[in-house]
């Protein structure tokens, strides 16, 4: 079974399925939560304690990079080379 696994030291903290497909890049930590991006174009926030999705948004275009915090926004790169900013406050 494929899924996203968070490991801290020798312990596996949680494992959740990648319901939005493969990751576009590494996650970002924003406000104590993890923000992920999928190659299909969805970004979502996961609870660091459980891995459960707290909020998500389909950007409508495929992504080639993970999210990068930039001020109060998240920078993501599309497969076409276009960089886009998403307001971090839109994802709790």
Secondary structure, DSSP 8 states (H G I E B T S, - for coil): ---EEEEETTEEEEEE--TT-SBSS--EEETTEEEEEBTTSEEEEE-TTT--EEEEEE-SS-BSS--EEETTEEEEEBTTS-EEEEEGGG--
